[in-house]
Amino acid sequence: MSVETQKETLGFQTEVKQLLHLMIHSLYSNKEIFLRELISNASDAVDKLRFEALSKPELLEGGAELKIRVSFDKDAKTVTLEDNGIGMSREDAITHLGTIAKSGTADFMKNLSGDQKKDSHLIGQFGVGFYSAFIVADKVEVFSRRAGLDASEGVHWSSKGEGEFEIATIDKADRGTRIVLHLKSGEDEFADGWRLRNIVKKYSDHIALPIELPKEQAAAEGEEAPAQEWEVVNRASALWTRPRTEIKDEEYQEFYKHIGHDYENPLSWSHNKVEGKLEYSSLLYVPARAPFDLYQREAPKGLKLYVQRVFVMDQAESFLPLYLRFIKGVVDSNDLSLNVSREILQKDPIIDSMKSALTKRVLDMLEKLAKNEPEQYKGFWKNFGQVMKEGPAEDFANKEKIAGLLRFASTQGDDGEQNVALAEYLARAKEGQDKIYYLTGETYAQVKNSPHLEVFRKKGIEVLLLTDRIDEWLMSYLNEFDGKSFVDVARGDLDLGNLDSEEEKKEAEEVAKSKEGLVERIKASLGDAVSEVRVSHRLTDSPAILAIGEQDLGMQMRQILEASGQKVPDSKPIFEFNPAHPLIEKLDGEQSEERFGDLSHILFDQAALAAGDSLKDPAAYVRRLNKLLVELSV
C-alpha cells in the first residue's frame, strides 16, 4: 500500500460524539451484534453495486463474484471484515462515517435518558450500524475505494472513538471496503474462528450473499502452513425464496433486524409467494416500536424491492399506502424489468395490483394480531394508532377493514386508554341503538366531563371519546361501520331515535313549545354570537351547552386549519339550554333586560369554556361575573 496523502483530522458530528460515548461506556447487553451490523452494511454495499452494475457493468471491474469475508488475528487482537461491494469515496467516508445521516436524529438524542441499560436499547432501535464496532474495539480502521474510481483514490479512515477521526487518500487496488477492528482489552473472545462462525450463523445466515471465514486447517508436522483457504459459513440464499416450512422463527426475526435496522423482534410477519397472473414473493413485518421519523410523512419509507432476486431499490414506497409506512419487508417480483425506477413504478399497472394485494395482506396480519394477541395489539396501537387513523381517507377500498382495526377510548373506561374496537362497541350497544355515538375534544378529561354526555349517562349509552388531533378529520371520512352510522353528540339536533320513548319525545315537544318566548329573548340578547337558540334534549345537570351546526367545522379542525395558516370558514354555535335547571328558571323569570343580558352572556361563555373553547372577550365575561357576584353579596 502506498504512502498516505491528503491526510487530515476531522471532528465527529455532535450527535455521533454523544452516541460513541454512550456505546463505549454503556453496559451493552449483547456485544456480539456488532458483527451483525457490519455484515448488514456490507450486504447493502454489495446490493448497491449489483444495482448500479446493471447500467454500468464496468463497475464490477472484472470481479463479478460478490462476497463478504470475515477474518481474525489472535496475536494482533484484530477482527477484519471485507466486502467487494460499492465501496466509498473520500467524501462518502466523511459523510457516512463522520455523521448520522438519518432523519429523526434529534428525536433520538432527546430520548436518551442517562440510564445506560435503557439507552442501549435505544441504540439498537436507532440502528447505528457502523458505530456498533466501538462496542468491542478501541480503534477502528476503514480502507475503501468506490467502484469506478481510480486505484489511487482509495481512502483510509481511522478513529479511536474519542471525538475525532483521521482520513487520508491511499492506493487501493480492489473496490469495496475493509474494516479492521482493534479489539479492546478483554474482548479477545472475538478473535476466534469458532466464535465468529457461531455469530454469523446466529445473526446472518439469511444474508443472500456468501459470507466466508478462513477454513480451519492445521499443517502436518514438519510442513509449512498451507495456503489460506476460505469456506462459506452461511446459507447464502435469500430467505424469502425458501419454503416457509424450512424457516425457523429465529431466522425470520434476525432477517427483520437486518432489513429494519432494529434491535427488537417484530410483533408479527407474513411470508407469501404469489403465482399465476402475477408472480412475486413478499415478506412483511410489523415492528414492535415506532421509528423516530414516523410522523415525517416525507421521510424515506417503503419495502426493499428485488427483481428476480436482484436488489433494485431500498425504499420502494409504491407497494403500500402511506398510512402503512411503518411496515418493513421485502418484495421480489418476476414481472418487473430490472431497469425499474421510481417514476416507472408510479405508472406501472402491475404495481397497482401488487399494492392492493400487499395492503390486504398487511391488514389481514393486523386483524390476526388483534384477534390472537390482544395485549400485543395494544402495544401496536400505542405506537402506530395515529398513523392507522390516516387510513380511511387514503384507502377507500379498505375503509371498513381499517375501521375494524381502530381503537378508541369510551365512557365505559376511566383511564383514557384507546382499547375499544367498533365491533365491541356494537356488541354491547343498547337494544334499538342504530348509531355509533362519539365526541371529540382536546383532552380526555375535557370530553369525559363534557355536558354533552349527560343524557347518555342517564340512559347508559356508551359514547366513544376521541382526543387525538387527527380524530375529527378521521370522522369526516368514516361515515359508518357495519351498517351503523356515526353521530357526533355535539353536532346538530340530537336525535336518539328508538332510544327515546314516545312519551319522552312528546314531553320534549311540549317543553320546547312552552319555552318559545325564552328562546326568543335569549336569541335577541346573544344576537350574532349564535346561529340558533333552542331547548336542549342533551342536558340533565348543566344549564347550557354550545352545539355545532351539522355542516360546520368542529374545534379540532378549526385549530388545525388556523395553525397551518389557512382561512377558516366563519360559523356560529347553537346555544342550547336546559329548561329544568334552576339558573334557566331564574333567567326565565328575570324582569330586568340588562340583567337578563348579563346572565345570558355568562351562560354562553361558560358553555364555551366547558366545550374547551377560548373566550373571544374574557374581560367582558369577568366584568359580568363580578357584577353578578357583587349583587348576590349585597
N, C-alpha and C positions, 0 to 999 in steps of 0.2 A: 504494500500500500504506500502511496506517495506521501510526501510531507503535507501536513495540513496547511491550507491557505485561507485567507479571509476569516481568520478566527476572531470571534467576539463573544463577550459575556453579556447576557441579557437577563432582565428580571422577569419572573413569572407574573402573570395577571394576579391581582389581589385575591380573587376567589380561589385560584389554584394554590396560592400560598397557604390560605386557611385550610383548604382541603388536604394538602400534603401534611401539614402539621397535625391535623386530626387523625389521618390514617397512620402516620408514623408513630404517634403516641397513644393511639386508641388500642383497646384490647380486642382486636378483630377476632371474632369467634370462629372464623373459618378461613385461615390464611391461604389455603391451597387454591382458593378461587382465583388468585392472580393468574394462574396458568390458563384457566378457562377464559378469562377476559382477554388475555393476549392472543390466544388461539382464535377467539371470535373476531378480533380485529384483523388478524392475518387472513382469516377466511373471507372477510369483507373485502380486503385488498385484492385477493385473487378474483373474487366475483366481479369487482370493478374492472380489472384487467380483461377478463373474459368478455365483458360487455363492450368495452372500448375497442377491443381487437376485432369485433365483428365488422366495424367500418374501417379499422386501421390494423390489418393483420401484421404489419411491420413491428407493432409494439411487442409482439411475442419474441422478437429478436432471435428467432430460430429455436427457441426453447418453449415448446407447447405443453410439456409435461408439468402441470402445476401441482405444487405440493407445499406442505409445511414440515419443517424439521425441528425437532427439539433435542438438544444435547446438553451435556454437563461436563464439568471438570472438577473432580473431587479435590485435587490439590490446589487449584486456583480458587475453589469455592465459587464457581460461577454456573449459571444456567443460561443457555443460549437458545433463542427461538428465531427461526429464519423462514421467510416465505419468499416466493418468486412472483409476487403479485404486482400491483400497480406501482408501488414504491412512492417516495416523497422527494420533492424538490426542496431546496433550502427554504423557500417561502412556506411550503406545506409544513415543514418541520416546525417552523416558528409558530405558525397558526395552530396546528393540531396538537403540538406538544407543549406549547407555552401558554395556551388559553383554553378555556372551556367554551367551545363554540356551540352552545346549545341554549335554546330559549328556556326560560324558567330558572336560570342560574340564580337570579336574585331571590326568588321564592325559596329555592333550595337553601341558600345561606341563611335566610330568615328562620327556617325550620330547625336549624342546628340548636340544640338545647344546652349543650355543655355536658350532658350525660353521655359518656363515651360509648356505653353499650347501646343506647338508643340511637345515637348518631351513626354508629357503624352500620345500622340497618338502613339509614337514610343514604349512606354512601352507596350501598348496593342498589337501592331503589333508583338513585340518580343515574346509575350506570356509568361510572367514571372510567371504566376500561383501562386504558394505558396506565393511569396513575396508581392502579392497584399494585403495580410492580414494586412500589416503595413500601408495601406491607412487609416484604421479605428481604428487600435489597436496600443497602445504604448508598449504593451508586448504580445508576442505570446508564448504559451507553446504547445509542442507536446509530447504526450505519445504514444508509438508504440511498437509493437512486431511483428517480421516477423513470418508468418505461418511456423510451423515445428520446431521452436526454443523452448527451454525450457521456462517456465514461468518466471524464474529468469533472462532471457536475454532480458527483456524489456529495453526500452530506454526513457529517459526524456530529451528533447531538449527545451531550452528556450532562448529568446533573446528580448532585447528592441530595436533592430534595430539600434544600435549605433556603429557598427563596430566589435562586438564580440558576441559569443553565448556560453552558458554553456551546457554541455552534461554529463549525468550520467546514470549508469545502475540501473534499478529498477525491481521489480517484477510486472508482468502484466499477469493476468490470461487469458485474451482473446486476440486472434490475432487481428491485424488491427491497426488503428490509430485514436487517439482522439486529436483534435486541439482545444485549448482554447484561444479565443481572449479576451484580457482585453481592453475594448473599451477606446478610448481617450475621454477626456472631450469634450462634445458637440456632441458625436456620440451615445448618449443614444437611439436614434430612432431605432437602430438596435436590441436592447434588447426588442423586441416586437413581439409577435406571429403573429399578422396581417401583420406587415411589412415584416417579414421573409417569410410568406406564399406567399405574392404577388411577392417577388423577385424570389422565387422558381418557381412559375407558369410562370413568365415572361421569365426567362432565362433557366430553367432546366426541363421544362415539358416533353421534348423529351427524357430525360435520361431513358434508358431501365432498370431501377432498382428502387425499391420503395424508395422514399425519405420521411421520416417520421418526423413529428413535434408533440409536445405534444398536446393532444386533449384539446380544451378549455372547461373547466368544473368548475362549482362553487359548493362548499359544501353548503348543506342546513343549515339553521340557527341552531346552537347548535350541529351540527355534525362535526366529524373530516373530514379533507380534504380527498377526495377519492384517491385511489392509482393511480399513474401516468398511463395514457393510451396514446397510440400513434395512429396517423392516417396518412395514405398516402396522400400526397398533390399534387403529380404529376400523369400523366397518367401511367407512368412506363411501357410503351410499346415502342418497337423500332420504331422510326419514319419511317424508310424506309419500314416497313412492313404494314403501314397503307395506305389506298387508297389516291391517290393524291387529290381527290376532298374534302377530310376531313382535309387537311393540309393547314394552312394559310402561306402566305409568311413570316410572322414574325417567325413562327416556323422553317421554312427551314433556315432562316438567323441565328437564335440562335443555331441551330444544327451545322451549319458551324463553328460558333465561338467556339463551344465546340470541334469539331474534328480538326479544323485548328489552334487552339490557336491564333486566330486573333481578333482584336478589330473592324475591319471594316466589313461591309456587303460584301458578294461576288458579283461579277459582274453578274454571271448567274449560273444556276444549271439545272440538268437534272435528273429526278426521273423515273426509269423504272423497270418494272417487266417482266422477260422473262419466258415463259412457253413453253413446248414442248420437243424437244430433249434434250435441256439444261434447267435447272431451276435455276434462280438466280435473285436477286434484286440488283439494283445499284442506288446510289445517288451520283452524281458527281458535283463538284463545280469548278468554275473559280474564283480565288481570284482577288481582286481589286489591290493588291500590291504585288510586288515580295519579297520573303523572302531574308534574308541576305546571305544565303548559296546557292542561286540559281545556281551559276556557279561552285560550287564544285560538280562535277559530281559523286564523291564518297560519298557525304553526304547522310544520310538516307532519303529515299523518298518512296512514294507509298501509296496505299489505305489501309484503315483498312479492314482486312479480317475477316468475320464471316462465320461460317459453321453451318447452321441450327440454326441461331441466337446466337450461342456461339462464343464469341470473340476468335480468334486464333492468329492473327498477327497484329502488329501495323503498320508496313510499308512493305506491300507486294508489291514488285516492279515488279512482273511478269505480272501484269494485264494491264500495259500501257507502251509504249515505252519511252525511256529516254528523248526524246525531249518534252514529255508531263509531266515531273516530277513535274511541279508546280500544277498539278490538285490534289485537295483534295477530299476525299469522302470515301464511304463505299461500299463494295461488299459483298453480303451474298449468299452463294451457298448451294444448296441442293445436289450437285453432288460430292462434295469433302468429303474425310473422315476427321474425327476430329483429327487424328494424323498427319495432314499435316505438312510438314516442308518446308523450303526454297528450299532444294535440290529436294524434291518431286515436288514442284511447277514448277521447271525448266524443269521437264521431262514429266509432265502430259499433254496429248493432249487436255484434256478439257480446260486447261489454255490457250492454243493457240487459241481455238475457242472464249473463253471469251475475251481474249486480243484484237482479231480482232474486235469483236462487240463493246467493250468498247471504243476502239480507234476511230472507226467510229462515235460513239455517241458523243464523245468529239469534233471531227471535225465538226459534224453537229451543235453542240451547238455554236461553234465559228462562223460558217457560218451565223447562225441565228442572233448572236450578231452583226456581221459586217453589215448585211443587215438592221436590225431593229433599232440598236442603234449605228450608226457610230461614234458618239462622245465617247461613252463608249469604242468602239473598238480601237479608237486612244489611249486611256489610256492603254488598254490592250497591244497594240503593243509596246508602250514605255517601258513597264515593262518586256514583255516576247518575244518581237520580235526576239532578237538574239538567244534565245533558240529554237523558232519555225524554224529558219533557219537551225537547225541541222536535221530537219525532212526529207527532200528529200533524204539524204544519208542513213538514218536509216530505212525509211519506204517506200520501193519501191512501194508497193501496193497502197499507198495513195498519191503518188507523185503529181499527178495532183490536187488533193483536197487541199493538203498543199500549193501548188504553188498559188492557188486561194486566200489563206488567207495571203500570203506575202504582205508586203507593202514596197515601195521604194521611195526615193527622185527622182526627174527628172528635166530636163531642163525647164519644164513647170512652176516650182515653183521658188521662190527666197529666201526661208528660210531654205532649207535643211531638212524640215520635211519629214519623211517617211510616206506618206499617199496616194501613188498612187498604186492602185491594178492593176494587169496584165490585168484584164478584162476591166478596164477603159482605160488603155494604148491602147489596141487593138481597143476599140470603137472609139477613136479619131485618129487612125493611118491614114496616107496619103493613098489616093487611089493607089492601086498597091503595097502597102507595105506588104511584106510577111515575114518580120523578126522583131524580138524584139531586139532593139539595146540597149547596156549598156556599161558603162565604170566604171572600178574600180580604187580606189585610196585611199590615206591615209586620206585626209580631203575633206570636201565638197568644200571649196574654191579652192583647187587644181584641182578637177575634173570639177567643174563648169567653170573654166577658161582654161581648157586644150585645146591646139591647135587641138587635135583630134576631137573636136566638131565643128570646123569651117564650114565644108561642110554641117553638119546637121543643123546648124543655118541658113545658106544661103538658104537651101531648106525647112526650117520649119519642120524638122523631130524631134520628141521627142526622147530623149535618157535617159534611167534610169541611175542614178548616185549612185554607190554603194561604201560606205566608211567604213562599218563595217569590222573588221579584218577577219570575217568568210566568207565574201561575195565571194571572188574568189573561195574558197573551195566549197561553196554552188553551184556556177555556173558550177563547174566541174561535178555536179550530175544533174543539172537542164538543160536538153537539149532542151526541147520545152514546149510550153503551148498552148493549143487549136489548135494544128497542126502547130503553128508558131515556128520556131527555134530561139534560142538566138544567137546574134552575138556581140562579144566584138569588139568595134570600134577601139581598139588599137592593135588588133591582126591580123596577116596575111595581105593579099592583099585585101583591102576593095572593095567589090562589092555591089553597091546599087541596082543592078537588074533593075526592071522596073521603079525605081525612077530616073534613069538616062535616058535621051532621046537618041535616036540613034545618033543624031548629037553630043551630049556631049561625047558619047563613041568613036565616030570616031575621034573627035578632040583630046581626051586624047591619043589615039593610035599614032596619028601623032606627038604630042608634045613629047611623050616618045621616039619615033624613032629619032626625031631631037636632042635629048639630050643624045644620047648613048655615045658620046665622053666625055661629062661632067661626066656621070655616071662612066665611066672607070677611069677618072682622080681622082675623089673623092674616089673611091674604092682603088686605088693604094696609095692614101695619108693616108687614115684611116687604111688600112691594116687589121690586126687581130682584131681590135676593133669592127668590124661589120661583120655580116654574109652576108649582101647584101646591095647594094645601088640601089635606084630606084626613079623614078619620082613619086611624091605623087598625089593622087586624093582626099586626105582628106583636104588639106590646101587651104585657101583663103587669109589669112593675115600673117601667120607666115612663116619664111624661111625654117624651117626644123623640123622634129619630129623623134622620135625613135619608131618603131613598134615592136611588139613581134611576134616571129615565131609562126606558127599555133600550134605546139606541145610543145612549150616552157612554162616554169613556168612564171607566172606573178610576179610582185614585191611583192604583199601581201603574196603569197605562199612562195616565196623565204625567206622573212623576218621571217615568222612563222617557217619554217624549220631550218633556221640559229639560231633562238632564242632557239629552242629545242635541238640544238647541232647536228642536222642531216646533212649529207653531201648533198649539193645542186648540182644537175647536171649542168655542165658548159653549158652556152648558150650565144649567142651574139645577140644584137639587129639588126634590119633592119633600115638603115638610109634612110629616105625619104625626098626629098627636093621639094620646091615649085618653079618651073621654072619661074613663073611670078614675084617673089619677087625681089626687087632691089638688095638685098645682093647677091642673087644667080646669078643675071645678072652680077654683078660686079665680082663675083667669076669666072664666065664662061669666062670673058674677061681678067682675071689675067694672065700675062705672066710669072711672077717670080714663079718658082715652090716652093721656100721656103715660099714665102708669101701665095701662094695658100694652102700649107700645114697648115700654121698657121690659116688661115681663116676657112679651113675645120674642124680643130680640135676645134676651138672656137664654130662653129655652132653645132658640135657634142655635146660638153659639155653643151651648152645652152639648147639643146633639152633634154639632160638627166636631167638637173635641172627642166625644165618645166614639166617633167614626174614625178617629186618628187623623183628622184634617187639621190644618193650621187656621187660625182666625185671620180674616182679612183686616180687621180693625181691633186688635187686642185692647187698646186703650179705651175704646168705647165700651167694650164688654166690662172692663174693670170699673169704669165710671158708673155704669148702670148697676152693677152688682153692689158697689159701695153705697150707692144711693138707697138701694133696697135694704141693705143691712142697717143703715142709719135709721130708716123709717121703722124697721122692726124693733130696734133697741129703744126707741122713744116711748 
